Amino acid sequence: MIDQPVCLTLIVPHQLRDEVFDHLAEQSDLVSGFTASQGAGHGAEVRLHTAAERVKGHADQTVVQVVLAGKDAGRLLDRLRVSFTGTKLVYWTTPVTELGTID
């Protein structure tokens, strides 16, 4: 049976961005690379940490996406739970039906 790849998406508060990037880079047995982009968090559960965020009405966040085998996503999440307990990182996984490079 083939372990289908998934895309693990993490929503990272701005103040944890570099720490999460470093952590992912250290997981070279699971993570070969990742993509990050800026995001703006909205909603009742979103924490507004700074005065600027309260004025803007949204939290500055980073959206991190990692494509990896499903079983490896579970292992990576276990490691993230240990290293980032209490930070309320939001995550989800979605199946990847096709993955490739266009040369």
C-alpha positions, -999 to 999 in steps of 0.1 A, spaced: 0 0 0 13 34 -9 13 61 17 -6 90 0 11 124 3 -7 151 22 -3 189 25 1 199 61 -9 235 66 2 254 97 -11 288 108 17 304 127 15 336 148 40 362 136 60 360 168 66 323 164 75 324 127 113 321 130 111 294 157 87 273 136 109 277 105 140 266 125 121 236 139 109 225 105 145 229 91 157 206 119 132 178 109 152 169 78 142 132 81 106 143 75 106 177 58 125 183 26 112 218 23 82 240 29 64 271 15 54 301 36 33 331 29 18 360 48 -17 356 62 -42 377 82 -61 358 109 -97 368 116 -123 353 139 -133 349 175 -105 324 183 -77 346 168 -55 363 194 -46 399 186 -12 403 203 -1 438 194 -17 472 194 -12 473 156 -32 440 152 -60 454 174 -62 485 153 -61 465 120 -86 440 134 -66 409 124 -36 390 135 -4 389 114 2 352 107 23 330 85 8 302 64 32 273 62 26 244 38 46 211 38 39 182 14 49 149 29 38 113 33 7 109 54 25 89 81 53 114 82 27 142 87 15 124 119 51 121 131 58 158 124 26 168 142 37 148 172 70 167 173 53 201 168 29 192 198 60 186 220 79 217 209 49 242 207 26 231 235 3 259 246 9 280 215 -24 272 199 -9 265 164 -38 258 140 -32 230 114 -50 208 89 -40 183 63 -54 178 28 -48 149 4 -24 156 -25 -36 139 -56 -8 149 -78 27 163 -73 54 171 -98 77 196 -112 73 214 -146 107 217 -162 
